[in-house]
Amino acid sequence: MKKTLLSTALVAVMAAVAFAPTAQATPASGTITIKGTVLADTCTVDVNGGADVVLPSVMTGALATAGTTAGDPPFSIGLSACDTKAISATMVFNGGNIDSTTGYLNNTGSATNVKVQLLNSADAVINTSDNTNAPVIALANGTGTTSLKARYVAVGGAATAGLVQTSVGFTLTYL
């Protein structure tokens, strides 16, 4: 009888403890503030003054081993009539002529073992596949310019004689 009474008392104490109110943590709260700017339509884009970028003619000996480069004419990308609130435009390359491994531009002409590299204004090679070293064009009063270069690059061995031709698209993201 004493054991039953003691057991009943112990169960009652445990139930009381289990249902006793506990201290609750005060939930934290915060505020998310979101701001943005709606800009007017995009800038007017001028690539190389409207002319094609023409690589100089080079001898096959200049591209005799993989990795060698030749010819690097400069050209410009100019932006005008941009929204004056925009402070920069980031170039992102796209298109079917991009080598997904190297970021070089595939040659669609008859020469073999040669592709085209793009370089930014600091002469760093632009990987057009992942946009490493892609230009960010500073804008002031609605205008901006960046200088680029294009050059041949031998791939897979010595380049053979023939036409080198390629193209690449790009989009601009404004900030």
N, C-alpha and C positions, 0 to 999 in steps of 0.2 A: 504494500500500500504506500509506504514511504517512497519506494522507487517510482511508482506510477505518479504520485504527486510531484516528485522531483522532476520527472521527465516532462510532465505537463507544464510545470513552471518554466523549465528550460526552453521548451518550444514556444511558449508565450513570450519570453524575453527575446528570443531570436526573431520572432515575427515582428515585435515592436521595433527592434533595431532595423530590420529590413525595410519597414515602411516609414521610418522616421524621416522627416525632411532633411535634405542635405544642402549644404551651401552651394549655390549655383553660380557659375562664372558669368559675369556680365558680358554679353556678346559685343564684339568690337564692330564698329561701323566706319564707313568712309564715304567719300564722294569721288566720283569719276567726272572730271571736267573734260569736255571734248571741244576742240576748236579747229577750225579749218578755213580755207579761203577758196572761193570759186573764182577761177581765172577765166578770162575771155578766151576765145578760140586760140588755137595754137599759132606759133610763129610762122613766118614765111622762111622757108629753108632754101639756101643757095649752096649747091655743091660745086666747088671749083669754078665758080663764075659761069656755070651752065655747061662747061666743057667736060668731055671724058678725061679721066686721069690716064695719061699715056706714059707707060714705062719706056725707058730708053732701050734701044736694041743692044743686046749684049751677046758676046761670043759664048759658045757652049763651054769653053775652057774656064769661063768665069763661074760656072756652076758645075764644076767637075766632081765634087763630092757632096754627099748628103750633108745638109746643114749650112752650106755656103750660101751667101746672099749677094745680090748685085742690084744696082739701080735703085734709087730711092727718091723719086721726084716728090716735092712737097705739093700739097693741095690744101684747100681750106673748106670748112663747113661754116657758113655764115648764117646767122639768125637775125631776122629783123621783124618789126611789127609785132613783137611779143607783148603780152600784158606786162605793164610796168611793175606790177606787183611780183612777178616771177623773178627769182634771183639766180636760178641755174636751170640747166637742161642736161639730163644724163642720157647719153647714147646707149642704146641696147640694140645689138645686131641680130639679124634674122635672115633666113633664106635657105634655099637648097644647096648653095655652093659652099657651105661652111663644113670644114672637116671637124667632126665632133671630138676627135682626140687632140688635135694640135691647135685648133682654132684658126688655122690657115684657110685661105680661100682656095677651093678646088679650081683647077684649070679646066675650062671647057674647050680649049683650043687643041691644036694638034701636037704641041710639044709634050714630051713625057718627062716624068720625074721632076716636075717643077710645079710649085704652087705660088701663091701670093701672100705675103705678110702685110699687115697694116701696123703702123707705128703711131703712137700718140705724140704730142708736142714735146715730150721729154725723151723721145726716141725709145720708149719702152714698147716691146711687141705687144700688140693687143690680141688677146685670145677671143676671137669673135664667137666662140662656142659658149664660154662661160662669162664673157665680158670683163675678164681681168684686164686692167689698164685701159678700159674704155673711157673716152673723154667725158668730163663733166664741164659743160660750157658755162662760164660765168656770164650772167646777164646784167646789164646796167642800162637803165632808160629804154628798155625794150629791145636791146640789141646785144649780140655776142658773137664771137668767132673763135674757132680752134683750128690749129694747123695739124695735119696728119701727113704721113708718108706711106707710100706703097712700094714694095720691092719684091723681086723674085727670091724664092728660096728653093734650093735643090732638096728633093726628098727621095729616098729609096735608091740613091745612086746618082750618076752623072745625068744631067739634063740633056735631052736630045733637041735638035733644032726644030722649030715650028712656031706656030702662033700660040701666044698665051693670052687668054681672055677669061674674065670672071666678073661677077657682080655680087653685091651684097646689099640687102636692105637694112634700114635701121629705123627705130622709133625713138622718140624723145619723151622723157618723163620730166615734167616741170616741177620745180619747188619754189 
